[in-house]
Amino acid sequence: MKIRLLLLFCVLSIISSCNKDEVDSITIKKELFSGYVEKGPFVNGTSVSITELDGNLNQTGRTFSTTIVDNSGKFEQKSITFNSNYVQLRADGFYFNEVTGENSTSQLTLYSVADISDESAVNVNVLTHLEKNRIEYLMSQKQLTFKNAKAQAQKEVIKIFSIEKSGIANSEILRLSNGGDDNAILLAASVILQGYRSTADMSELLAGIATDIKEDGELTDEALGSKLINDARLLDLPAIRANLVKRYQELGLVAEIPPFEKYVNQFIENTRFKTTKFITYPSTSGYGENILSDQFTTVKLPKDKEPAINYSLAANLPAGTNLKVVLKGGAWGYRSMPNGPINWTVSLYDDSKHEQIFTATETGKSADINIQFTYSDTLSVEIYENNASTPTKVKRLIFE
């Protein structure tokens, strides 16, 4: 009797298990599954993997591969069937860098996770990428639903950029080339993360942020935050807009670049992160003491028949910075050959104003020049950093 009951229990268990599988089984067929991969837009040939996930966001073992079909970042997969309503997208490729106006020199990997129950288009971008780890953690550790985890992760990610907005659309449906505030938030985050970084440096920054916010949703690594504000304050926003407009025109596409500038400026004004990236002025260079150094105050003039004393005009410019120096009053000369100006463009001496302008030629490089003084009643040094319209610093040098 016991054996019969045990067999009956096993049979009922099997039937129950079968019925449960039938109830949980999902079939979602998409005649066309598509989307856009954007940092800037990823370029033609980028590989895109579409991986099916179960209800716990674990991979089921089913993956579909496709590629981006044009330089707008668009990918397509026709006639695709899923047995779950969750997917992970991974894109690996080159992209248009909206800050430099050129394609990246190395590949970037971005991710997106989405519920495709009612969607046949899923985009991949920096917001979806930063949300991914946080969504997975919230579902596994906090037992949140996918919808709630996604909403919370998005809210926490955009807060990194000093943005708080309710009712924002899911990150996987946002586009860089569409109008509206939601798309402007995506573009603002994209340009802040890009900054003047190489693709490798930006990839490292993205990874660092995603790891840092995974468990508590807050960016607590101050060094990572400083990297964001360091470059954000130096961005040429009109040039970025022009780069994107030109790019889409070259592609023959109609695009409405959203008003991202206000969100970049909002981040610059409101972020708690501290700037740590500045133009520096060494005390000396190979030419002699640097008159731009904070410590330098006195110019020694040569006595009769003594050779001129060598001084330098030296600065170290981080990427994205620029510098103009105006010398006023007195008389000086600089060596033009054989060791001429290093990364300086020098104007003609203006006799009417008794001044000469030294402009750093390229960003991200050091500048130096060998300069000598013969006399001066008063000599002022005006330093203009990062397109300042008024001097960032003014020095008045003493002669002896």
C-alpha positions as CSV (number, residue, x, y, z in Angstrom):
1,M,0.0,0.0,0.0
2,K,2.8,2.4,0.9
3,I,4.6,1.6,-2.4
4,R,1.4,2.4,-4.3
5,L,0.9,5.7,-2.5
6,L,4.5,6.6,-3.2
7,L,4.2,5.8,-6.9
8,L,0.9,7.8,-7.0
9,F,2.7,10.8,-5.4
10,C,5.5,10.6,-7.9
11,V,3.1,10.5,-10.8
12,L,1.1,13.4,-9.5
13,S,4.4,15.4,-8.9
14,I,5.4,14.7,-12.5
15,I,2.0,15.8,-13.8
16,S,2.1,18.9,-11.6
17,S,5.6,19.7,-12.9
18,C,4.5,19.3,-16.4
19,N,1.5,21.5,-15.9
20,K,3.7,24.2,-14.2
21,D,6.1,24.3,-17.2
22,E,3.1,24.6,-19.5
23,V,1.8,27.6,-17.5
24,D,5.2,29.3,-17.3
25,S,6.1,28.7,-20.9
26,I,6.1,31.9,-23.0
27,T,6.4,32.3,-26.7
28,I,7.1,35.8,-28.0
29,K,7.5,36.1,-31.8
30,K,8.8,39.3,-33.4
31,E,8.6,39.6,-37.1
32,L,11.2,42.4,-36.8
33,F,13.3,43.1,-33.7
34,S,15.4,46.2,-34.0
35,G,17.0,49.2,-32.2
36,Y,19.9,51.7,-32.2
37,V,23.3,51.5,-30.5
38,E,24.5,54.9,-29.6
39,K,27.3,56.6,-27.7
40,G,27.5,58.7,-30.5
41,P,26.0,56.4,-33.1
42,F,27.9,53.2,-33.5
43,V,29.2,52.6,-37.1
44,N,28.3,50.0,-39.7
45,G,29.6,46.5,-38.9
46,T,29.2,46.7,-35.2
47,S,28.3,43.3,-33.8
48,V,25.1,43.0,-31.7
49,S,24.3,39.9,-29.6
50,I,20.7,39.4,-28.3
51,T,20.7,37.0,-25.4
52,E,17.5,35.6,-23.9
53,L,17.2,35.9,-20.1
54,D,14.9,34.1,-17.7
55,G,12.9,35.8,-15.0
56,N,15.9,36.1,-12.7
57,L,18.0,37.7,-15.6
58,N,20.1,34.5,-16.0
59,Q,21.0,33.5,-19.5
60,T,18.9,30.7,-21.0
61,G,21.5,29.7,-23.5
62,R,19.7,31.1,-26.5
63,T,21.6,33.9,-28.3
64,F,21.0,35.6,-31.6
65,S,23.7,37.6,-33.5
66,T,23.3,40.5,-35.9
67,T,25.2,43.6,-37.0
68,I,24.5,47.3,-37.3
69,V,23.3,47.9,-40.9
70,D,24.4,51.6,-41.3
71,N,26.3,54.4,-39.6
72,S,23.2,55.6,-37.7
73,G,23.7,52.7,-35.3
74,K,20.6,50.8,-36.4
75,F,20.4,47.0,-36.1
76,E,17.7,44.5,-37.2
77,Q,16.9,40.8,-36.6
78,K,14.0,39.4,-38.6
79,S,11.6,36.7,-37.5
80,I,12.9,36.0,-34.1
81,T,11.1,34.0,-31.3
82,F,11.8,34.3,-27.6
83,N,10.8,31.9,-24.8
84,S,11.1,34.7,-22.3
85,N,10.2,38.4,-22.1
86,Y,13.6,39.5,-21.0
87,V,16.7,40.0,-23.1
88,Q,20.2,41.3,-22.8
89,L,21.8,43.2,-25.7
90,R,25.6,43.6,-26.1
91,A,27.1,45.8,-28.8
92,D,30.9,45.8,-29.7
93,G,32.1,48.4,-32.2
94,F,33.4,51.8,-33.2
95,Y,31.3,54.9,-32.7
96,F,31.0,58.5,-33.7
97,N,32.7,60.7,-31.0
98,E,30.5,63.8,-30.8
99,V,33.1,65.7,-28.8
100,T,35.9,65.3,-31.4
101,G,33.6,65.0,-34.4
102,E,35.4,61.8,-35.5
103,N,35.0,58.1,-35.3
104,S,36.5,56.4,-32.3
105,T,39.9,54.8,-32.8
106,S,39.1,51.7,-30.7
107,Q,36.0,49.6,-30.0
108,L,33.5,50.1,-27.1
109,T,31.2,47.6,-25.5
110,L,27.8,48.6,-24.2
111,Y,24.9,46.6,-22.7
112,S,21.2,46.9,-22.3
113,V,18.6,44.7,-20.5
114,A,14.9,45.1,-21.3
115,D,11.5,43.6,-21.1
116,I,10.3,43.0,-24.7
117,S,6.7,41.9,-23.8
118,D,5.3,44.9,-25.6
119,E,8.4,46.1,-27.4
120,S,10.0,45.2,-30.7
121,A,12.7,47.9,-30.5
122,V,15.4,48.1,-27.8
123,N,18.2,50.7,-27.9
124,V,21.6,50.4,-26.3
125,N,23.3,53.5,-24.8
126,V,25.3,54.7,-21.8
127,L,22.3,54.9,-19.6
128,T,21.2,51.3,-20.3
129,H,24.8,50.3,-19.8
130,L,25.1,51.9,-16.4
131,E,21.8,50.6,-15.2
132,K,22.5,47.0,-16.0
133,N,24.5,45.9,-12.9
134,R,22.2,47.8,-10.6
135,I,19.0,46.2,-12.0
136,E,20.5,42.8,-11.6
137,Y,21.5,43.5,-7.9
138,L,18.1,45.0,-7.1
139,M,16.3,41.9,-8.4
140,S,18.5,39.3,-6.8
141,Q,19.1,41.0,-3.4
142,K,16.1,43.2,-2.9
143,Q,13.5,41.1,-4.7
144,L,12.2,43.9,-6.8
145,T,10.3,43.3,-9.9
146,F,12.1,44.1,-13.2
147,K,9.9,47.1,-13.8
148,N,10.6,48.6,-10.4
149,A,14.3,47.7,-10.4
150,K,14.7,49.4,-13.8
151,A,12.9,52.5,-12.7
152,Q,15.0,52.8,-9.6
153,A,18.3,52.2,-11.4
154,Q,17.5,54.8,-14.0
155,K,16.6,57.4,-11.3
156,E,19.9,56.7,-9.5
157,V,22.0,56.8,-12.7
158,I,20.7,60.2,-13.9
159,K,21.1,61.6,-10.4
160,I,24.9,61.1,-10.9
161,F,24.6,63.9,-13.5
162,S,22.6,66.1,-11.1
163,I,19.4,65.3,-12.9
164,E,16.1,64.5,-11.1
165,K,13.1,64.1,-13.4
166,S,10.0,62.0,-12.9
167,G,8.2,60.3,-15.7
168,I,11.3,59.9,-17.9
169,A,10.9,57.2,-20.6
170,N,12.8,54.0,-20.3
171,S,16.4,54.4,-21.3
172,E,16.2,51.7,-23.9
173,I,13.8,53.8,-26.0
174,L,15.8,57.0,-25.9
175,R,17.6,58.4,-28.9
176,L,20.3,61.0,-29.4
177,S,18.8,62.3,-32.6
178,N,15.2,62.8,-31.3
179,G,13.9,66.0,-29.6
180,G,12.6,66.3,-26.1
181,D,14.0,66.5,-22.6
182,D,14.3,62.8,-22.1
183,N,16.5,62.4,-25.1
184,A,18.4,65.5,-24.0
185,I,19.3,63.8,-20.7
186,L,20.7,60.8,-22.6
187,L,22.9,63.1,-24.8
188,A,24.1,65.1,-21.9
189,A,25.2,62.0,-20.0
190,S,26.9,60.8,-23.2
191,V,29.0,63.9,-23.7
192,I,29.9,64.2,-20.0
193,L,31.1,60.6,-19.9
194,Q,33.0,61.0,-23.2
195,G,34.7,64.3,-22.3
196,Y,38.2,64.4,-23.7
197,R,38.8,60.8,-22.9
198,S,40.1,58.0,-25.2
199,T,37.7,55.1,-25.8
200,A,39.8,53.0,-23.4
201,D,39.6,55.6,-20.7
202,M,35.9,56.1,-21.1
203,S,35.3,52.3,-21.0
204,E,37.3,52.2,-17.7
205,L,35.2,55.1,-16.4
206,L,31.9,53.4,-17.3
207,A,33.1,50.2,-15.7
208,G,34.1,52.0,-12.5
209,I,30.8,53.8,-12.2
210,A,28.7,50.7,-12.9
211,T,30.6,48.8,-10.2
212,D,30.5,51.6,-7.6
213,I,26.7,52.1,-7.9
214,K,25.8,48.4,-8.0
215,E,24.9,47.9,-4.3
216,D,23.8,51.3,-3.1
217,G,22.9,53.2,-6.2
218,E,25.2,56.1,-5.3
219,L,28.5,57.2,-6.9
220,T,30.7,57.3,-3.8
221,D,34.1,57.2,-5.5
222,E,35.0,60.9,-5.5
223,A,37.8,60.3,-8.0
224,L,35.4,59.0,-10.6
225,G,33.1,62.0,-9.9
226,S,35.9,64.4,-10.4
227,K,36.7,62.8,-13.7
228,L,33.2,63.7,-14.8
229,I,33.3,67.4,-13.8
230,N,36.9,67.9,-14.9
231,D,36.0,67.5,-18.5
232,A,32.4,68.6,-18.4
233,R,33.4,72.2,-17.5
234,L,35.7,72.3,-20.6
235,L,33.2,70.9,-23.2
236,D,32.6,73.0,-26.3
237,L,28.8,72.6,-26.4
238,P,28.2,74.5,-29.6
239,A,30.9,72.4,-31.4
240,I,29.3,69.2,-30.1
241,R,25.9,70.2,-31.5
242,A,27.6,71.2,-34.8
243,N,29.4,67.8,-35.0
244,L,26.2,65.9,-34.5
245,V,24.2,68.0,-37.0
246,K,27.0,67.5,-39.6
247,R,27.1,63.8,-38.9
248,Y,23.4,63.2,-39.5
249,Q,23.4,65.4,-42.5
250,E,26.3,63.3,-44.0
251,L,24.2,60.2,-43.3
252,G,21.2,61.8,-45.1
253,L,19.1,61.6,-42.0
254,V,16.7,64.1,-40.5
255,A,17.7,64.6,-36.9
256,E,16.5,66.9,-34.1
257,I,19.3,67.3,-31.7
258,P,17.7,67.6,-28.2
259,P,18.5,70.5,-25.8
260,F,21.3,68.7,-24.0
261,E,23.2,71.8,-23.2
262,K,21.0,72.8,-20.3
263,Y,21.6,69.5,-18.6
264,V,25.4,69.7,-19.0
265,N,25.3,73.2,-17.5
266,Q,23.1,72.0,-14.7
267,F,25.6,69.3,-13.9
268,I,28.5,71.8,-13.9
269,E,26.6,74.2,-11.6
270,N,25.1,71.7,-9.1
271,T,27.4,68.7,-8.9
272,R,29.0,68.0,-5.5
273,F,32.1,66.5,-7.3
274,K,35.3,68.6,-7.1
275,T,37.4,69.7,-10.0
276,T,40.9,68.3,-9.9
277,K,42.1,68.9,-13.4
278,F,43.9,72.3,-13.9
279,I,46.5,73.9,-16.1
280,T,49.7,73.9,-14.2
281,Y,52.8,76.1,-14.4
282,P,56.1,74.5,-13.4
283,S,58.6,76.6,-11.5
284,T,61.3,76.0,-14.1
285,S,61.8,74.5,-17.5
286,G,64.8,73.7,-19.6
287,Y,65.0,77.4,-20.5
288,G,65.1,78.7,-17.0
289,E,62.7,80.1,-14.4
290,N,59.0,80.2,-15.5
291,I,57.5,83.7,-15.3
292,L,54.0,82.1,-15.2
293,S,54.7,80.2,-12.0
294,D,52.9,81.5,-8.9
295,Q,56.3,81.6,-7.1
296,F,57.9,83.8,-9.7
297,T,57.9,87.5,-8.8
298,T,61.1,89.2,-9.9
299,V,62.9,89.5,-13.2
300,K,66.6,90.1,-13.1
301,L,67.9,92.3,-15.9
302,P,71.4,91.9,-17.2
303,K,74.1,94.5,-16.3
304,D,76.0,96.3,-19.0
305,K,77.6,94.0,-21.5
306,E,76.3,91.0,-19.6
307,P,74.4,88.3,-21.6
308,A,70.7,88.3,-21.4
309,I,69.2,86.0,-18.8
310,N,67.0,83.2,-20.0
311,Y,63.5,82.8,-18.7
312,S,60.6,80.6,-19.8
313,L,56.9,80.8,-20.5
314,A,55.8,77.3,-19.6
315,A,52.5,75.5,-19.0
316,N,51.1,72.0,-18.9
317,L,47.7,71.8,-20.5
318,P,45.4,68.8,-19.8
319,A,43.2,67.6,-22.7
320,G,40.4,70.0,-23.3
321,T,42.0,73.1,-21.7
322,N,43.3,76.1,-23.6
323,L,45.5,79.1,-22.7
324,K,46.3,82.6,-23.8
325,V,49.0,84.8,-22.2
326,V,49.3,88.5,-22.8
327,L,52.5,90.3,-21.9
328,K,52.2,94.1,-21.5
329,G,54.8,96.8,-21.1
330,G,58.6,96.7,-21.3
331,A,60.7,95.0,-23.9
332,W,61.5,91.4,-24.5
333,G,62.5,88.9,-27.1
334,Y,62.0,85.2,-27.6
335,R,64.1,82.6,-29.3
336,S,62.5,81.5,-32.6
337,M,65.4,79.3,-33.9
338,P,66.8,76.7,-33.6
339,N,64.8,75.9,-30.5
340,G,61.7,77.9,-31.2
341,P,58.3,78.0,-29.4
342,I,56.9,74.7,-28.2
343,N,53.1,74.6,-28.6
344,W,52.9,78.4,-28.6
345,T,51.5,80.6,-31.4
346,V,53.0,84.1,-31.0
347,S,51.4,87.3,-32.3
348,L,53.3,90.3,-33.7
349,Y,54.3,92.8,-31.1
350,D,51.6,95.6,-30.9
351,D,53.5,98.9,-30.7
352,S,50.4,100.9,-29.8
353,K,49.5,98.7,-26.9
354,H,53.0,97.5,-26.0
355,E,51.8,94.0,-25.8
356,Q,52.2,90.5,-27.4
357,I,49.9,87.5,-27.2
358,F,51.1,83.9,-26.7
359,T,48.4,81.3,-27.4
360,A,48.7,77.6,-26.7
361,T,48.4,75.9,-30.1
362,E,47.2,72.4,-29.1
363,T,45.3,71.1,-26.1
364,G,46.6,68.2,-24.0
365,K,50.2,69.2,-24.5
366,S,52.9,71.2,-22.7
367,A,53.9,74.7,-24.0
368,D,57.2,76.4,-23.5
369,I,59.3,79.2,-25.0
370,N,62.7,80.8,-24.2
371,I,62.1,84.5,-23.4
372,Q,64.6,87.3,-22.4
373,F,63.9,90.8,-21.0
374,T,66.0,93.9,-21.6
375,Y,64.1,96.5,-19.6
376,S,60.7,97.4,-18.2
377,D,59.1,100.1,-16.1
378,T,56.1,97.8,-15.5
379,L,55.4,94.4,-16.8
380,S,52.0,92.7,-16.5
381,V,51.3,89.1,-17.3
382,E,47.6,88.4,-18.1
383,I,46.7,84.7,-18.1
384,Y,43.4,83.6,-19.8
385,E,42.4,80.0,-19.1
386,N,39.8,78.0,-21.0
387,N,38.4,80.8,-23.2
388,A,38.0,83.2,-20.3
389,S,36.9,86.7,-21.5
390,T,38.6,88.3,-18.5
391,P,42.0,87.3,-17.1
392,T,42.0,84.3,-14.9
393,K,45.1,85.6,-13.2
394,V,47.1,88.8,-13.5
395,K,50.8,89.1,-12.4
396,R,52.8,92.2,-12.1
397,L,56.5,91.5,-12.2
398,I,59.2,93.5,-10.4
399,F,62.5,94.2,-12.2
400,E,65.9,94.5,-10.5
